[in-house]
């Protein structure tokens, strides 16, 4: 248990260093490492020594991006959460909207400053990169899901 907690906290620290909010990173790591099928917000709060508001905000964020989901538990009046099956593919799929948005911002920026300017050349690289990502992510996710389905049979 102590080793698992240490690894979960290391993951949370790494995610925080990568830009994720600390509370969100800790809740995500706790759900990822949970040995039970689902966990309540109260259990997360107690386990992590966090306020209920911090846990609630983290749950909302993780639910919004598709990493976790609320699940019914017969006989319980509390809301239970679990790490969603296929969460990583769901996250990348949801990110396609962000990729499209970044592409559009770059395209609009090029129109504003001109493609031959220094800023225009940087924005053209950004546009080209996000256009490539938007085009390639769906196929990559499909291949991942197909391989995953084959390996779980």
C-alpha atoms as one frame of an Amber mdcrd trajectory, in Angstrom:
protein
   0.000   0.000   0.000   2.772   2.462   0.894   4.637   1.683  -2.329   1.468
   2.138  -4.390   0.776   5.449  -2.663   4.331   6.621  -3.374   4.043   5.729
  -7.076   0.627   7.441  -7.300   2.041  10.576  -5.669   5.016  10.506  -8.066
   2.597  10.337 -11.006   0.632  13.258  -9.552   3.851  15.266  -9.145   4.846
  14.534 -12.750   1.409  15.584 -14.013   1.600  18.764 -11.938   5.022  19.584
 -13.375   3.454  19.077 -16.802   0.843  21.758 -16.064  -2.078  19.911 -14.480
  -3.607  21.373 -11.334  -2.247  19.620  -8.231  -5.666  18.547  -6.900  -6.712
  17.171 -10.290  -3.440  15.266 -10.646  -3.742  13.721  -7.178  -7.371  12.677
  -7.698  -6.555  11.254 -11.115  -3.656   9.228  -9.721  -5.767   7.995  -6.793
  -8.514   6.797  -9.135  -6.006   5.211 -11.491  -4.378   3.272  -8.633  -7.616
   2.432  -6.759  -8.032  -1.283  -6.074 -11.815  -1.041  -5.812 -14.120  -0.670
  -8.827 -15.333   2.785  -7.773 -14.605   5.409  -5.127 -16.718   8.173  -3.579
 -15.618  11.781  -3.388 -15.568  11.453   0.403 -13.237   8.470   0.206 -10.928
  10.396  -2.117 -10.981  13.390   0.212 -10.089  11.222   3.194  -7.465   9.169
   1.353  -5.728  12.228  -0.078  -6.205  14.591   2.875  -7.892  17.091   0.546
 -10.906  19.330   1.017 -14.203  18.167  -0.447 -14.211  21.273  -2.667 -10.805
  20.402  -4.104 -11.890  16.832  -4.801 -15.157  18.031  -6.330 -13.371  20.423
  -8.693 -10.926  17.706  -9.726 -13.759  15.247 -10.362 -15.533  17.804 -12.526
 -12.396  18.433 -14.583 -11.586  14.731 -15.035 -15.204  13.982 -15.975 -15.285
  16.819 -18.487 -12.282  15.484 -20.413 -13.629  11.927 -20.314 -11.089  10.254
 -18.027 -13.506   9.330 -15.253 -17.199   8.603 -15.030 -19.894   8.500 -12.374
 -21.287   5.006 -11.813 -24.316   3.742  -9.899 -23.682   1.482  -6.926 -26.748
  -0.408  -5.712 -27.571   0.373  -2.096 -25.377   3.494  -1.952 -26.770   7.001
  -1.860 -23.359   8.515  -2.611 -21.963   9.198  -6.050 -19.222   6.799  -7.058
 -16.526   7.470  -9.640 -14.159   5.264 -11.571 -11.490   5.556 -14.198 -13.283
   5.058 -17.497 -12.470   2.059 -19.695 -10.775   3.386 -22.821 -10.071   6.664
 -21.030  -6.889   7.469 -22.935  -8.489   7.091 -26.361 -11.481   9.090 -25.108
  -9.158  11.848 -23.938  -7.401  12.053 -27.293 -10.704  11.951 -29.139 -12.027
  14.808 -27.044  -8.818  16.689 -27.742  -9.572  16.727 -31.467 -11.718  19.801
 -30.824  -8.699  21.529 -29.278  -6.496  20.462 -32.180  -9.029  21.935 -34.626
  -9.192  25.130 -32.557  -5.390  25.508 -32.541  -5.357  24.969 -36.311  -7.996
  27.680 -36.773  -6.158  30.170 -34.543  -2.968  29.615 -36.523  -4.823  30.034
 -39.827  -6.440  33.272 -38.640  -3.102  34.512 -37.327  -1.480  33.934 -40.716
  -4.244  35.925 -42.385  -3.647  38.756 -39.912   0.168  38.956 -40.158   0.893
  37.420 -43.566   2.637  34.111 -44.199   5.924  35.757 -45.246   6.474  37.512
 -41.916   8.467  35.976 -39.052   5.269  35.468 -37.030   3.560  34.100 -40.147
   6.253  31.459 -40.611   5.905  30.366 -36.978   2.132  30.304 -37.310   2.401
  28.319 -40.567   4.406  25.653 -38.749   1.764  25.618 -35.998  -1.033  25.358
 -38.579   0.720  22.555 -40.438   1.410  20.634 -37.230  -2.185  20.844 -35.980
  -3.564  20.048 -39.413  -1.417  16.913 -39.412  -2.548  15.976 -35.881  -6.205
  16.502 -36.736  -5.834  14.330 -39.807  -3.831  11.536 -38.127  -5.348  11.224
 -34.621  -8.586   9.466 -35.625  -6.719   6.732 -37.529  -4.218   6.348 -34.697
  -7.025   5.942 -32.154  -8.793   3.411 -34.386  -5.597   1.342 -34.711  -5.105
   1.476 -30.936  -8.666   0.314 -30.309  -8.337  -2.525 -32.839  -5.056  -3.711
 -31.297  -6.533  -3.436 -27.824  -9.569  -5.483 -28.851  -7.285  -8.177 -30.305
  -5.115  -8.363 -27.179  -8.078  -8.668 -24.790  -9.650 -11.647 -26.590
